[in-house]
Amino acid sequence: MNEERCETPVISLDPALIPRHVAIIPDGNRRWAENHALKLLQGHSYGVDAVGIAIRTALKLGVRVLTLYGFSTENWRRTEIEVCFLIDLIAKSIRANMEALVAEGVRVSAIGMWRELPDHLVDTIEEIQAATAEGKGLDFVLAINYGGRADIVQAARKLASQAAEGSLDPNSIDE
């Protein structure tokens, strides 16, 4: 979690007004890079620094759960170079920040189809989850290889399978 970037001081807030769960969907890293005359992929590197700031701020404010959409299923539509860059950037960032996350009491978990990602990233995610399993300060949920549509399809398939097996009454399914 890069300390070199400027951070906004946390103002005094009523703890009752702090949300329990905050979710962040990063967007605009490439546009930001373009507006700052940088290579498009460099925007993602700066975006990773913003994640560290978000984690530290959530800890300071007492947010219990912070979810970050780190790599959506839609990201697979990007160029192979960008996809590989993003996957490597996520793995490197996790490894570089593992010790700090453990020290801060952050518990990291992953949601999505992350086990379908390249082995080096799967191994890194498994390692960070194990290393931070006892964290009590903040639950940091990394939504990786995750998408709302894919999540709905996966849930529908599971329900259909259970109904076909006879272990689920289709009429018991509701919102």
N, C-alpha and C positions, 0 to 999 in steps of 0.2 A: 504494500500500500504506500505508494510514493508520497512522501511528505514534502517534496519540493514544490508542488503545485499550491497555489493560493487557495485558502479555504475561507468560506464565509463563517464568521463567528456565530455560534449558536446562541440565540437570544433566549431569555427566560420565558418559558411557556408554562401554562397550567398543565400539569401531567394528565389531567382528565381529558384534555383536548388532543393528546397525542394518539394517533391511530395505532392499533395493535399490529396491523399488517399493512405494509406498503409494497406495491408492486411497481417495477420500473420496466418499461419497454424502451430500450435505447433506439434512437432514431436520429438520423442526420449526421452521422460521423463522416460519411463521404462528402456531403454538402459542406460541412464545416471545414474539412481539409481543402476543398476546392476554393472556398471563400478566403482561406488563409494561404493560398498559393503553395499548398503542400500536395504531395502525391496522395491519391485517394485512400490508399491503404493506411497511410499514416494517421488518418482520422480515427481509425479503429484503435490504434495504440493510445491516442489521447483519451478515447472513450474508456479504456481500461482504467486509466488514472481516475476518472470520474466515479468508477465503481468503488474504488477504495475510499473516496471521499464520502460516498453514499453510505458505505458500511460504518465508517467512523461516526458519521452524523447520526445514523440510526442508533448506534450504541449510546452516544451522548444523550439523545432525546428519550431513550427508553422504549423505542419501538421493539416489539417482541419478534416480529417476522418481517424479513425483507426478501422479496422475490425478485429475481432478475431474469428477464428473458434474454439469455446469453447467446442462443443460436436457435432460430426458429426453423421449422421444416421448410418454410419458404426460402430460407437462405441457400438451399441447394440449387436454386435457379440462378444463382450468381455464377460468375466465371470460376473455372477450376482453380485459377491462381488465387482469387479472393477467398474461396471456400477453404483451401489449404492454409492460407494465411490466417484466417479466423480460427481454425481448429488448432493450429500451432500456437497462436497468440493466447487462446484460452488455456491450453495446457501449460505454457510457460508462466502465465500470470498466476495460475493456481499454485504451481510449484514455488514461485518467487514469494508468494504471500502466505504460504502454509504456516510457517512458524509464527508470524504475526497473528494470524487468525486463531491459532491455538492459544496463544498468550492472551488474546482479548476475550476468550471464552465464546467464540463464535462457533456454532454447530452448522456445518455445511451438509446439505442434502441435495440430491438431484432428482428432477422429475422429467418425464419425457422419454423418448426412445434413445436415451444416451448410450445404451449398451450396443447400439448399432453403429456407433461412431468408430473411427480408427482406434486400434488397440492402445496406442500410446495415450490417447485422451481418456479412454475407458479406465485404464490402469491409474491414471492421475486422479480421476474422479473417485475411484474406489479408495485410493490412498487418502485423499483429503477427507472423505466421509469417515473413514476409520480414525484418522488423526484427530478429528474434531468432534467425535461422537459424544464426548462428555461435556461439551460446551453448554453453558447456561446463560450466556449474556445476550445472544441474538441467534435466532434461527435464520440462516441465510439459505434460501432455496434457489438453486440454479436450474432454471427451466432451459434444458438444452436438448436440441433436436426435438423440439416441442412446438406444437401448433394447435390452436383451438379446434380446427377442423379435424386434424389427425386424432386429437383426443376424443372427439365425438364419434368418429369412425371406430376407433379402438373400443370404446365403451359399447357401441352398438353391436360389434362383433362378439364381444364377451357376453352380452345379454342374449344374443341370438344362439350362441353356443350353449349357454346354460339352459335356455328354453328347449333347445333340441335334445339335450341330455335328459330333460325332465326334472332338473333340479331347480327350475324357476318357472313359476306360473306367469305367463305373459301378462295376465290381467293385474298382477301385483306391481307392474312397472308404472311409476308415476313420476311427476317432476321432482 
